[in-house]
Protein backbone atom coordinates (compact mmCIF):
# COMPACT_ATOMS: atom_id res chain seq x y z
CA UNK A 1 0.00 0.00 0.00
CA UNK A 2 3.05 2.30 -0.06
CA UNK A 3 2.33 3.25 -3.68
CA UNK A 4 -1.20 4.44 -2.88
CA UNK A 5 -1.97 7.87 -4.28
CA UNK A 6 -2.17 10.79 -1.88
CA UNK A 7 -4.74 12.79 -3.90
CA UNK A 8 -8.53 12.73 -3.90
CA UNK A 9 -10.86 11.35 -1.25
CA UNK A 10 -8.37 9.10 0.50
CA UNK A 11 -8.07 8.44 4.22
CA UNK A 12 -4.80 10.37 4.26
CA UNK A 13 -6.34 13.45 2.62
CA UNK A 14 -9.46 13.42 4.78
CA UNK A 15 -7.41 13.07 7.97
CA UNK A 16 -5.32 16.13 7.12
CA UNK A 17 -8.39 18.04 5.94
CA UNK A 18 -10.02 17.47 9.32
CA UNK A 19 -6.90 18.43 11.25
CA UNK A 20 -6.44 21.66 9.32
CA UNK A 21 -10.13 22.53 9.65
CA UNK A 22 -9.95 22.10 13.42
CA UNK A 23 -6.80 24.22 13.55
CA UNK A 24 -8.46 26.98 11.50
CA UNK A 25 -11.52 26.92 13.73
CA UNK A 26 -9.43 27.28 16.90
CA UNK A 27 -7.37 30.10 15.37
CA UNK A 28 -10.58 31.87 14.32
CA UNK A 29 -12.06 31.65 17.81
CA UNK A 30 -8.79 32.81 19.40
CA UNK A 31 -8.63 35.78 17.02
CA UNK A 32 -12.19 36.76 17.87
CA UNK A 33 -11.41 36.61 21.60
CA UNK A 34 -8.22 38.68 21.24
CA UNK A 35 -9.68 41.39 18.98
CA UNK A 36 -13.26 41.49 20.25
CA UNK A 37 -14.52 41.43 16.66
CA UNK A 38 -15.99 38.64 14.59
CA UNK A 39 -14.34 37.45 11.40
CA UNK A 40 -16.79 39.34 9.19
CA UNK A 41 -16.04 42.58 11.03
CA UNK A 42 -12.32 42.01 10.69
CA UNK A 43 -12.46 41.64 6.93
CA UNK A 44 -14.84 44.59 6.53
CA UNK A 45 -18.08 42.88 5.53
CA UNK A 46 -20.04 44.22 8.50
Rosetta constraint file for C-alpha pairs under 8 A:
AtomPair CA 6 CA 10 HARMONIC 6.85 0.50
AtomPair CA 6 CA 12 HARMONIC 6.69 0.50
AtomPair CA 6 CA 13 HARMONIC 6.68 0.50
AtomPair CA 7 CA 13 HARMONIC 6.74 0.50
AtomPair CA 8 CA 13 HARMONIC 6.92 0.50
AtomPair CA 9 CA 13 HARMONIC 6.31 0.50
AtomPair CA 9 CA 14 HARMONIC 6.53 0.50
AtomPair CA 10 CA 14 HARMONIC 6.17 0.50
AtomPair CA 11 CA 15 HARMONIC 5.99 0.50
AtomPair CA 12 CA 16 HARMONIC 6.45 0.50
AtomPair CA 13 CA 17 HARMONIC 6.03 0.50
AtomPair CA 14 CA 18 HARMONIC 6.11 0.50
AtomPair CA 15 CA 19 HARMONIC 6.30 0.50
AtomPair CA 16 CA 20 HARMONIC 6.05 0.50
AtomPair CA 17 CA 21 HARMONIC 6.07 0.50
AtomPair CA 18 CA 22 HARMONIC 6.19 0.50
AtomPair CA 19 CA 23 HARMONIC 6.24 0.50
AtomPair CA 20 CA 24 HARMONIC 6.10 0.50
AtomPair CA 21 CA 25 HARMONIC 6.16 0.50
AtomPair CA 22 CA 26 HARMONIC 6.26 0.50
AtomPair CA 23 CA 27 HARMONIC 6.18 0.50
AtomPair CA 24 CA 28 HARMONIC 6.03 0.50
AtomPair CA 25 CA 29 HARMONIC 6.26 0.50
AtomPair CA 26 CA 30 HARMONIC 6.10 0.50
AtomPair CA 27 CA 31 HARMONIC 6.05 0.50
AtomPair CA 28 CA 32 HARMONIC 6.26 0.50
AtomPair CA 28 CA 39 HARMONIC 7.33 0.50
AtomPair CA 29 CA 33 HARMONIC 6.28 0.50
AtomPair CA 30 CA 34 HARMONIC 6.18 0.50
AtomPair CA 31 CA 35 HARMONIC 6.03 0.50
AtomPair CA 32 CA 36 HARMONIC 5.40 0.50
AtomPair CA 32 CA 37 HARMONIC 5.35 0.50
AtomPair CA 32 CA 38 HARMONIC 5.36 0.50
AtomPair CA 32 CA 39 HARMONIC 6.85 0.50
AtomPair CA 33 CA 37 HARMONIC 7.57 0.50
AtomPair CA 37 CA 41 HARMONIC 5.94 0.50
AtomPair CA 37 CA 42 HARMONIC 6.38 0.50
AtomPair CA 38 CA 42 HARMONIC 6.32 0.50
AtomPair CA 39 CA 43 HARMONIC 6.41 0.50
AtomPair CA 40 CA 44 HARMONIC 6.20 0.50
AtomPair CA 40 CA 45 HARMONIC 5.25 0.50
AtomPair CA 40 CA 46 HARMONIC 5.90 0.50
AtomPair CA 41 CA 45 HARMONIC 5.87 0.50
AtomPair CA 41 CA 46 HARMONIC 5.01 0.50
